Amino acid sequence: MADLDLCISDHVAELCLNRPERKNALSLDLFEDLASAGERLRSEPGLRAVILRGAGGDFCAGLDLDVMQSLAGRLEEMRERLLNPAAGETANWFQKPCHVWQELRVPVIAAIEGVCLGGGLQLALAADFRICHPEARLSIMEAKWGMIPDMGITQNLPKLMPADRAKELMMTARMISGTEALAEGLVTRLADDPLAAARELAETLKAKSPDAMAGIKALVERTWTLAPGQGLAVEAEIQAPIIGAPNQIEAVMANIQKRPPRFR
């Protein structure tokens, strides 16, 4: 994975998009590497959190222009990949590098600085949290190139902002700052050092019951846009195997005994 660095330490994985000379734009290799890394981390024992970041002061400039040019002569192959996901997959080849982070049971945090554009913003939106520098530059930029955003944005943006404001950002492809992105609901919070803040959040989350963290993530992903009442059964379905299980009992005992928990 020459364009993607993966480091796992003390139950936290950090993935760094490593094409700083291209502002970490998404190459075909990087598409493959992101999807493969996500699949690997799905079965990583003891994993508690994941951090996504970019090298060289930028998160990701979106799809590399070289990729667009190379695909121009392979339109039928591209349409095949768009319309026919691999066997057993919900997401197609272009969506998998983003969607895979929603398939993980652990919380995923994006640390955003510099540019976060197009597919790069869709990657960040696939994280559970986005910590952003106030002066970062963000854009849902696909309309600039005559396309629609199609790397899983339908799974994420409806949970964050109203339809009219989403359409305005997508149709105009306008650039906004991190401060504006917070006001629009695109990012979770601002920090002058997004990576340090992401690492601090990861430390907080990894100290919680992994069963509870996975359950909360599943609860929100499955219910946040359902009609009123439809999420009640999902709450019960997720809670039933958690309550009374060893990690839940450990959370109670650790609080009562005023000691750090020891989760399985």
N, C-alpha and C positions, 0 to 999 in steps of 0.2 A: 504494500500500500504506500507507494512513493509519495502520493499526494495527500495522504491522510495519516496523521500520527495518532496512535492509540496507546494510552498509558493507564494502567489500573493500579491504584495504590490505596490501601486501607479502605476497601469496599466502595471506592468512587472511581469511575472511569472518566477520563478526559479524552475527547476527540478533537484534534486540531486540524482544520483544513489548511494544508500546507502548500499553497501556490501563491505566495505573497507577491511574486512578480506579476501575476494576473489578478491581484486583489481577491485571490481564492475563488475565482470563477469556476463554475462546474464543468469539468471536462467529462468525456465519456468514462474514463478510468475512475474519476471521482464519484460518478453515479454508482458504478459497480462497488467501489470501496465503501461508500456510505451504507449501501444496502447490506453488504457482507458483514461490516462491523456491527450493524444493528442486529443481524441474525445471530452473530456470535454472542453478543451481550445478552440476548434473550435467555441463554442457557448458562451464563457466567455465575458460578456458585458464589454466594455471599454478596453479590452486588447490591448496593443500596441507593446509588444515584449516578447520573450521567451528566457531564458538562460538555456542551458543544461550543467551540470557539474557532476563531480564525487566526492565522499567523500574520505578523507584519502590520498590525494595527487596523485590519479590516476583517469583517465577518465573512461576507461573500458577495461578490458582484453579480451573482446570477449566472445564467447560462453563458458559457464562453462563446464568443462570436465565431470562433473556429468550428465549434460543434454545429452551429446553425448552418454555416457554409458547407460543412461536410455532409450534413443530412439533406441539403437541398437536392443533391443528386441521388438520394435514396429514399424518395418519398413513400414508395409502396412499403418498404421495410419499416419506415417510421410509423406509417398508419397501422401496420400489422402489430407493432409493439404497443401502440396506443389502444387498439380495440380488443386485443387478446392478451389479458394477463396470463402469466405462467400458471400451470395447473396448481390448484390449491390456494392461489393468491387472490385477494380482493383488489389490490393495487396493481396497476400496470408497471412496466419497466421504468418509466419516467417518474411515477408516483412513489415507488418503493423507497427511494432514499429519504423521503420525508415521512411517509406513512409508517415506516418501521419503528420510529421512535414512539408512536402511539401504541404500538403493539407490545412494547416493553412494560413490565409490571412496575418498574421503579420510576421515580420522578426524573425528568430530563430538564436541564436548565441550559438556556442559550445565553452566552455572554456576548453582547453586541457592541461593537465599536466600529468606527469608520463607516464603510458602505455596507448596506444590507438590502440588496435589490433583487427584484424578480424571484427567481427560484431560491435565492439566498434567503429572502424574507419568508418564503413558503417553508423553507427548512426551519427557520426560527419559530414560525407559527406552530410547527409540529411539536415543539417542546412544550412542557407543562408550564414553564416560567421563562420570561424573557427579561433579563436585566440589561439595561441599555445606557450607553453614555449619552448625556444630554445633547451633544453635538453630532451624534451619529446621523447618517443620512439614509433614510429608508424610502422605498418605493415599491408598489405593486406595479411593475414596469412593463408587463407583457404587451399591453395595448400599444406601447410605443413601437413595437415590432410587428404590429398587426395580428397579435395572437391573444388568447385568453389565458389567465393563470390556471394551470391544470395539474399541479403537483400536490393535490390534496387540500387545496384551500377551502373547498366546500365542507371539509370535516372540521375546520378550525375557526374560520372567520365568523360563522354564524353564532358561535359561542361568545364572541368578543364585541361585536358592534352591530348596530341596526343596518338593515339592507340598503337604505338610501345612502348612508355614509360609505358603506363598503363599495357600492357601485360608483360613487364619485371618485374614490381613490383608485379603483380599478380602471375606470373609463378615462380619467385624465392622466393617469400614470405620473402624477405629480410627486415631487420629492418633498419629504417632510423631515424635520429634525427629530431627535429622540424625545425632546420635550413635547413636540406636537404629537408624536406617536403615543405618548403616555395619555395625553388628553383624548385621543381618538380611541383608546383602549387596546392598541396593538401591542403594547409592552406592559409588563407587570410593574416595574419600577425603574427609577433612574439611579445611576451610581457613577461617580467619577472614575472608579476602577471596576468595571463590570466583572472582570475575571475574579478579582479578590472577593467581590460580593457574592458571586456564584459559588465560589468555594466555601464561603461562610454559610450560605444557605444549604449547601450539600452536607456540611457537618451537622447542621441542625436537623435535617431530615433523616440522616442515617442513624441518629440517636433514637428515632421513633420506631415503633413496631413495624417491621416490613410488611406484615399482613395488613395492618391498618393503612399504610401508604399505598399498597397495591389496591386495596379495596376502595379507598377514596378516589384514586385515579380512575378506576373502572366505573365507579358511581357517576362521576362527572361526565366521562366520555360517553356513557351509555344513555344518560337521562337529560342532559342539559337543554336539549332542544325538543324534548317530548311535550306532548299536550298535557295539560294539568291532570294529575291523577295517575298517569301512566308510569311514573317513576316509582310509585310506592312499592310495587311488587319487586322491583329491582333492588331497592334498599334492603328489603327482607332477604332476598336471595343472596346478596353479598354479605350481609351481616351474619347470617346463620352459621356458616363455618368458621367465622372469626371469633364470635363470642364464646368464651370458655375454653378456647384453644390455648396451647402453651404460651404463645407470645402475648396474648391478651392478659392472661393471668400474670405473666412476668411484668407487664406494664403496671398492673395494679400493685403488685408486691413491691416493685421498685419505688413507686411513689409513696407507699405506706412506710417503707423502711428508709426512705430518703437516701437512696443509693442509685448509681447508674444502672440502667437495665442491661441484662445479658440475653439478647434475643437470639433465637435459632436461625 
